[in-house]
Every structure is written in C-alpha cells, then in structure tokens.
Amino acid sequence: MAVNAPNTQQAAARSPYGLALSVLASLFFMWGFLSVLQDILVPHLKSVFDLNYAQSLLVQCTWFITYFVMSLPCAFLLQRIGYKKCLVIGLVVMASGCLLLLPAAEIVFYPLFLFALFVIASGITLLQVAANPYVAVIGAPETASSRLNLVQAMNTVGDTIAPSFGAFLILGRTKAGTAAANTVLSHADKIADARSVELPYVGIAVVLLLLAVVIARLRLPDLGNATRRVTTAERKKLSLWKHRNLVFGVPAIFMYLICEIGVGSLFINFVKSPEIGNMSAAAAGAWPLTCLWGGMAVGRFVGAWLMTFIEAETVLAGAAIGAFVLLLTVVLGTGHVAMWALILVGLCHSIMFPTIFTLAIKGLGSLTEEGSGFLIMAIAGGAVADAQGWIADHYGLQLSFLLPAVCELYALWYALSGSKVTHALEPEKLTAPT
C-alpha cells in the first residue's frame, strides 16, 4: 500500500497537467510575441527619433534591465500569493504597458516609449518567474528540460509570427519602413510613423486582458504551502550558493541573452545592408526575421524530442558549438552566406534558454522559486546587447557579432562542466487545482 500511494497520487494529479501546460503555452506565446516585437521597434524608433545604433538599442536595454530590477520582487510576490494570481497580475500589467504606448505615440516622446516598455517587461518578468519553474516541476524531474523546451516552443511560435505582424502593421505602414535606404524623412513623416504602433498594441492589450480573465476562472494545480515557502529556521540551513548548477547557471542565462538579443536586435540592419541582403527594412523584417525565429520554434520541438533519449547537457553542448561556428561565418562571410548563417543561429539558440534554466534549478527543491528569481534576473543580460550596438557604431556592424560568438563558449563550458548538480534537495510537489 505504501509503495502504491505515490503512484495513486501522481495519477490523480496527472489529469490537470495537460490543461495547465496548454494554458501556460498561451502565456509563453504572448510574451514571446511581445519580446520579438522589440526587434521591429528598434529600427522603427531609430528612424522616428534619428537615433544611432547604441541609442536605438536603449529599447532592448530598458526591456532587459527590467528583469534585473523586477525579478527578485516578483519572486517574493510569487512566494506570497502563489502561481495563479501572479499569472493574472502579470497579464494585466502587460496590457497596461501596451496601452501606455498610445500617449507615447501621440506626443512622440522617446522616454515615454521606454517607460511603457518597462511596464510591459515588468509583467513579462512576473510571468517568467512563475511559469518557467511551474512547467519544470509538474512532471518527472528527468524530463523537465524536454517539457520546458516543448512549452517554450510556443514562445518561439510567437517569436516567429511577431516579425510579420510588426513588419505589416508597423514598418509596412510607415514612410521609413517602406522607403529606400538613406531616405530623409520630414517632421510630419516622423509623427505619422510614430503613431503606427497604436493599432497593433491596442489589439494586443485586449487579448492580454481576455487571457487574464480566462486564467482567473480556471482551476489549476498549485505548489503546496509546505513546499512553496521554507520556514525561517529551515531557511538558515539552506543556501542557494551550495547549488553549483545554479551559481554557474545565472551567468549562463546572462550570456545567452547577450547572444539572442544582439542577434535579433541587429538582424534587420545587418540583413538589409547592401553587401549582405540589399533589401528594405520591411522586407528584412518579414521572411528573413521570420526564418530566424521559425528556426528557434522548430529547434525547440526537435530539442524536446531529442531530450527524451539524449542528455540535455549533450544537446546544449552541440547547440553552443553550432552557434559559435555560424557566428564566425557571419563575421567573416559576405552576401547570402553571411545572411543565412545568421538565420541558422536561431536553430542553435532554440534550446539554450529552457535547457540552461532546467539544468540550473535541478535539485533546488523548496528553493526553486527563489532560484528562479535569480535566473530570470539574469535575463538582464539582454541589456548588454547595447554593447554590441556600441561595437557596431565604432568598429562595424559585421564585426560586432564577435561578442555573441565569445558568449557561446561559456554556454559550451556550462553544458560540459558547470551544470553538474550539488546538494540536491527533495523535489516540490503539487496540490489539487485551485
């Protein structure tokens, strides 16, 4: 009887997992969609406000600094109110940020654009802190990487759709987005271009609010209070610093985000340049950028399958080697060879974030939420992509891709050595749906 009890409990709890994963997949889709729209906003706002590369990448800097500022407060909120309420609050905050873009577009004020993006990113940070560990703990620990890659694939489906959406409804409706390179815009053109963001972001806000209502009414399994929060006495005996895989996982996430955001943010400017793709910004933001993020979506589905019979560390090491080689090709190549090398980087990047994340929280047990906060805080590495913009301004756009190439080497080391688990704790358990 004692042997069968855990199996009975798991069978009873298994039924809501499919629903929970489906709901989470929709959240992953939405924050992936909104995150990649920044790749459209970077060249869009660059032309509206006459910015250089470094100034235009303040869009990404603001977006990812938010993770550094808000991750630990979000982790604390998660410990206090639980997963479901955090998901609803995160969606409402994201919708509020989308609506703030309306006055920013009306008065054509760059700092207000940045503040609105900070609000949107704050909501996404809360979703990231809650949803990533939730997916990792609602099944067998040995398949956590596969499960998170599968759900993260919906994130990259959003990534894949966003460029075409943004190219059509933002860049495709602007003078700068459809004009030939080096076209000089009038003041009236810039005002009209700035307002092109209003319609798409109002629609996104409506979708986010509807999704918040749906989640608020659903009954989802939650982590029990006994495993969600450690008592003060017990907490003194535990330390995140004893978990080697987490300690080295935080910089792994940080450096991976430098790679992903640097590639995505400068992709359009690189592809449209005469010596590479020789196309307009709208064209570069359509099928080439869609192929980049589409490769990430395909890679995550394939990665989820591979990790059912190959160790996650091995898959991560192979992806890091592939990304490094492709980025060197981007730096040294020309024309369509360099363009397709950059597109294929997305295929290698696909499994990196979810795989590093699940390897880093493995064995954290009741410290999972706190560890998740630190890992999500490391997403602030995306802000360092502004350094790639500085390199592009001073040494050339093509040479700037050496920065993400170097960062890929740390991901390789983490896969081979840094991800080894130490001082593993008992896994967390789910309660009945609430």
C-alpha positions in Angstrom: 0.0 0.0 0.0 2.8 2.4 0.9 4.5 1.7 -2.4 1.4 2.3 -4.5 0.4 5.5 -2.7 2.7 7.8 -4.6 1.6 6.3 -7.9 -2.1 6.9 -7.0 -1.4 10.4 -6.0 0.5 11.1 -9.3 -2.3 9.6 -11.3 -4.8 11.8 -9.6 -2.7 14.8 -10.2 -1.9 14.0 -13.8 -5.2 15.0 -15.3 -4.9 18.7 -14.8 -1.3 18.8 -16.1 -2.4 18.8 -19.8 -4.7 21.8 -19.2 -2.1 23.6 -17.1 0.5 23.1 -19.9 -1.9 24.3 -22.5 -2.7 27.5 -20.6 1.0 28.1 -19.9 1.7 27.6 -23.6 -0.6 30.6 -24.4 1.4 32.7 -22.0 4.7 31.7 -23.5 3.3 32.6 -26.9 2.2 36.1 -25.8 5.4 37.1 -24.1 7.5 35.7 -27.0 5.4 37.7 -29.4 5.8 40.9 -27.4 9.5 40.4 -26.9 10.3 39.9 -30.5 8.3 43.0 -31.5 11.2 44.9 -29.9 13.2 43.8 -33.0 10.7 45.8 -35.0 10.6 48.8 -32.7 14.4 49.1 -32.7 14.7 50.1 -36.4 11.3 51.9 -36.2 12.2 54.2 -33.4 15.7 54.6 -34.8 14.2 56.3 -37.8 11.5 58.2 -35.9 13.9 59.8 -33.5 17.1 59.9 -35.6 19.0 57.6 -33.2 22.4 55.9 -33.7 22.7 52.1 -33.0 23.5 52.5 -29.4 20.6 54.9 -28.7 18.1 52.7 -30.6 19.2 49.7 -28.5 18.1 51.5 -25.4 14.8 49.8 -26.3 16.3 46.5 -25.6 18.4 47.9 -22.7 15.3 49.2 -21.0 13.4 45.9 -21.7 16.1 43.7 -20.1 17.1 45.9 -17.3 13.6 45.4 -16.1 14.4 41.8 -15.5 17.3 42.8 -13.2 15.2 45.3 -11.3 11.9 43.3 -11.0 12.9 39.6 -10.8 13.5 39.3 -7.1 10.4 41.4 -6.1 8.4 39.1 -8.4 9.9 36.0 -6.8 8.9 37.4 -3.4 5.4 38.1 -4.7 5.2 34.5 -6.0 6.1 33.1 -2.6 3.4 35.2 -1.0 0.4 34.8 -3.3 1.1 31.7 -5.5 1.3 30.9 -9.2 -2.2 31.5 -10.4 -2.6 35.1 -9.0 0.9 36.0 -10.3 -0.1 34.9 -13.8 -3.2 37.1 -13.8 -1.4 40.1 -12.4 1.4 39.7 -14.9 -1.1 39.8 -17.8 -2.9 42.9 -16.5 0.4 44.7 -16.1 1.5 43.8 -19.6 -1.8 45.1 -21.0 -1.3 48.4 -19.1 2.1 48.9 -20.7 0.7 48.3 -24.1 -1.9 51.0 -23.6 0.8 53.4 -22.3 2.3 53.3 -25.8 -0.7 55.3 -27.1 0.2 58.6 -25.3 3.9 58.0 -26.1 3.0 57.8 -29.8 0.7 60.8 -29.7 3.3 63.1 -28.2 6.2 61.4 -30.0 8.3 61.2 -26.8 11.1 58.6 -26.7 11.4 58.3 -22.9 7.7 57.6 -22.6 8.1 54.8 -25.1 10.9 53.4 -23.0 8.7 53.6 -19.8 5.8 51.8 -21.5 8.2 49.0 -22.5 9.5 48.9 -18.9 5.9 48.3 -17.7 5.3 45.6 -20.3 8.5 43.9 -19.4 7.6 44.0 -15.7 4.5 42.0 -16.4 6.5 39.5 -18.5 9.1 39.2 -15.7 6.4 38.1 -13.3 5.1 35.6 -15.8 8.7 34.3 -16.4 9.4 33.9 -12.7 6.2 32.0 -12.2 5.7 30.0 -15.4 9.2 28.6 -16.0 9.7 26.7 -12.7 6.0 25.7 -12.7 6.4 23.8 -16.0 9.6 22.3 -14.7 8.0 20.8 -11.5 4.7 19.5 -12.8 6.2 16.3 -14.1 9.1 13.9 -13.7 12.4 15.8 -13.0 14.3 13.8 -15.6 12.0 15.1 -18.4 11.9 18.7 -17.1 14.2 20.0 -19.9 12.2 18.3 -22.6 8.9 19.6 -21.1 10.1 23.2 -20.8 11.5 23.1 -24.4 8.2 21.9 -25.6 6.2 24.7 -23.9 8.9 27.2 -24.8 8.4 26.2 -28.5 5.1 28.1 -28.2 7.2 31.1 -27.1 9.1 30.8 -30.4 5.9 30.4 -32.4 5.0 33.8 -31.0 8.6 34.9 -31.9 8.0 33.7 -35.4 4.7 35.4 -36.0 5.7 38.7 -34.5 8.1 39.9 -37.2 5.5 39.5 -40.0 2.9 41.1 -37.7 5.2 44.0 -36.9 6.5 44.4 -40.5 3.0 44.6 -41.8 1.2 46.7 -39.2 4.2 48.9 -38.0 7.0 49.1 -40.6 4.7 48.4 -43.5 2.6 51.4 -42.6 5.4 53.9 -42.2 7.4 56.0 -44.6 10.7 54.9 -43.1 9.8 51.2 -43.3 8.9 51.2 -47.0 11.3 53.8 -48.4 14.7 53.1 -49.9 17.8 53.3 -47.7 19.0 56.8 -46.7 15.7 58.4 -47.5 15.3 61.7 -45.5 12.0 61.9 -43.6 10.2 65.2 -42.9 8.9 66.1 -39.4 5.3 65.2 -40.5 6.5 61.8 -41.7 8.1 61.0 -38.4 5.0 62.0 -36.4 2.9 59.7 -38.7 5.4 56.9 -38.4 5.4 57.1 -34.6 1.6 56.6 -34.4 1.7 53.4 -36.4 2.2 51.5 -33.2 -1.1 52.4 -31.7 -3.4 50.0 -33.5 -1.4 46.8 -33.0 -0.7 47.4 -29.3 -4.3 48.2 -28.5 -5.2 44.8 -30.1 -2.5 43.1 -28.0 -3.8 44.7 -24.8 -7.3 43.4 -25.5 -6.0 39.9 -26.0 -3.9 40.0 -22.8 -6.9 41.2 -20.7 -9.1 38.4 -22.1 -6.4 35.9 -21.3 -6.2 37.2 -17.7 -10.0 36.7 -17.3 -9.7 33.1 -18.6 -6.9 32.2 -16.3 -8.6 33.8 -13.3 -11.6 31.4 -13.9 -9.6 28.2 -14.4 -8.7 25.7 -11.7 -5.0 25.0 -11.9 -2.8 22.8 -9.8 -0.5 24.8 -7.4 2.5 24.1 -5.3 1.6 23.4 -1.7 2.5 25.9 1.0 4.8 23.4 2.6 7.0 23.3 -0.4 6.4 26.9 -1.7 7.8 28.6 1.4 10.6 27.5 3.7 10.3 28.4 7.4 12.9 30.8 8.8 14.5 28.0 10.8 14.8 25.7 7.8 16.0 28.5 5.6 19.0 29.1 7.7 20.2 25.6 6.9 19.8 26.0 3.1 21.8 28.1 0.7 21.5 28.7 -3.0 25.3 29.1 -3.1 25.7 25.4 -2.4 24.0 24.6 -5.7 26.8 24.7 -8.2 24.5 24.3 -11.2 22.5 27.4 -10.2 25.6 29.5 -9.4 27.0 28.9 -12.8 23.6 28.8 -14.5 22.9 32.5 -13.7 25.8 33.8 -15.8 25.0 31.2 -18.5 21.5 32.7 -18.8 23.0 36.2 -18.7 25.5 35.5 -21.6 22.9 33.6 -23.6 20.7 36.6 -23.6 23.5 38.8 -24.9 23.6 36.4 -27.8 19.9 36.1 -28.5 19.1 39.8 -28.2 22.2 41.0 -30.0 21.4 38.8 -33.0 17.7 39.7 -33.0 18.1 43.4 -32.5 20.7 44.0 -35.2 19.3 41.4 -37.6 17.2 43.7 -39.7 20.0 46.3 -40.0 22.5 43.5 -40.9 20.3 41.8 -43.5 19.2 45.0 -45.3 22.7 46.3 -45.8 23.8 46.3 -49.5 26.7 43.9 -49.1 24.5 41.3 -47.3 20.8 41.1 -48.3 20.3 44.5 -50.1 16.6 44.9 -49.1 14.3 47.4 -47.3 13.7 47.2 -43.5 10.2 46.0 -44.1 11.4 43.2 -46.3 14.2 42.2 -43.9 11.7 42.2 -41.0 9.4 39.9 -43.0 10.6 36.5 -44.3 14.3 36.6 -43.1 13.4 37.5 -39.5 10.5 35.1 -39.6 13.0 32.3 -40.7 15.3 33.2 -37.7 12.5 32.8 -35.1 10.9 30.0 -37.1 14.2 28.1 -36.7 14.0 28.6 -33.0 10.5 27.2 -32.9 11.5 24.1 -35.0 14.6 23.7 -32.9 12.6 23.6 -29.6 10.2 21.0 -30.9 13.1 18.9 -32.2 15.1 19.6 -29.0 12.2 18.4 -26.8 12.1 15.2 -28.7 15.9 14.7 -28.6 16.0 15.2 -24.9 13.7 12.2 -24.4 16.7 9.9 -25.2 19.8 12.2 -25.2 21.0 14.0 -22.1 20.1 17.7 -22.0 23.7 18.6 -21.4 24.8 16.9 -24.6 22.2 18.7 -26.7 23.2 22.0 -25.2 26.9 21.5 -25.9 26.1 20.7 -29.6 23.9 23.8 -29.9 26.7 26.0 -28.4 29.3 24.7 -30.9 26.9 25.2 -33.8 26.1 28.8 -32.8 29.8 29.6 -32.4 30.7 28.3 -35.9 27.8 30.1 -37.5 28.6 33.4 -35.8 32.2 33.2 -37.0 30.7 32.7 -40.5 28.6 35.9 -40.1 31.7 37.9 -39.1 33.9 36.6 -41.9 31.3 35.9 -44.7 29.5 38.1 -47.1 26.2 38.2 -49.1 23.7 35.5 -48.6 26.2 33.1 -47.0 26.5 35.5 -44.0 22.7 36.2 -44.0 21.8 32.5 -43.9 24.5 31.8 -41.2 22.8 34.5 -39.0 19.3 33.0 -39.7 20.6 29.5 -38.8 21.9 30.8 -35.4 18.2 30.8 -34.4 18.1 27.0 -34.8 21.1 26.6 -32.4 19.7 29.2 -29.9 16.4 27.4 -29.7 17.0 25.0 -26.9 19.5 27.1 -24.9 17.3 29.2 -22.5 14.9 26.4 -21.4 17.7 23.8 -21.2 20.0 26.1 -19.1 17.1 27.1 -16.9 16.0 23.5 -16.1 19.6 22.4 -15.5 20.1 25.4 -13.2 17.0 24.7 -11.0 17.6 21.0 -10.9 17.8 19.8 -7.2 16.7 23.2 -5.7 13.5 21.7 -4.2 11.8 24.2 -1.9 14.3 26.9 -3.1 13.0 26.7 -6.7 11.1 29.9 -6.7 14.0 31.9 -5.2 16.4 30.3 -7.7 14.0 31.1 -10.5 14.1 34.8 -9.4 17.9 34.9 -9.8 17.8 33.1 -13.2 15.1 35.5 -14.6 17.1 38.4 -13.2 19.9 37.2 -15.4 17.8 37.9 -18.5 19.1 41.4 -17.9 22.0 40.2 -20.0 19.8 41.2 -22.9 20.6 44.8 -21.9 24.3 44.2 -22.6 23.3 43.8 -26.2 23.7 47.6 -26.2 27.4 46.9 -26.1 27.1 45.2 -29.4 25.5 48.4 -30.7 28.5 50.4 -29.5 30.9 47.9 -31.2 28.8 48.3 -34.4 29.0 52.1 -34.2 32.7 52.2 -33.7 34.1 49.1 -35.5 31.4 48.0 -37.9 28.1 46.0 -37.7 29.6 42.7 -39.0 32.5 42.7 -36.6 30.1 43.3 -33.7 28.8 39.7 -33.9 32.1 38.6 -32.3 30.6 39.5 -28.9 27.8 36.8 -29.0 30.3 34.4 -30.6 32.5 34.6 -27.5 29.5 34.2 -25.2 28.6 30.9 -26.8 31.8 29.5 -25.4 30.5 29.9 -21.9 27.3 28.0 -22.7 29.5 25.2 -24.0 31.5 25.1 -20.8 28.3 25.2 -18.7 27.0 22.2 -20.6 30.2 20.2 -20.2 31.0 21.1 -16.6 29.1 24.0 -14.9 25.7 22.2 -14.8 26.7 19.4 -12.5 24.3 19.2 -9.6 25.4 19.5 -6.0 23.5 19.3 -2.7 20.2 18.2 -4.4 17.0 18.8 -2.3 13.7 16.9 -2.4 11.6 17.9 -5.5 8.5 20.1 -4.9 5.0 18.6 -5.0 1.7 19.8 -6.4 -1.6 20.3 -4.6 -5.0 19.9 -6.1 -6.2 22.6 -8.6 -7.3 25.9 -7.2 
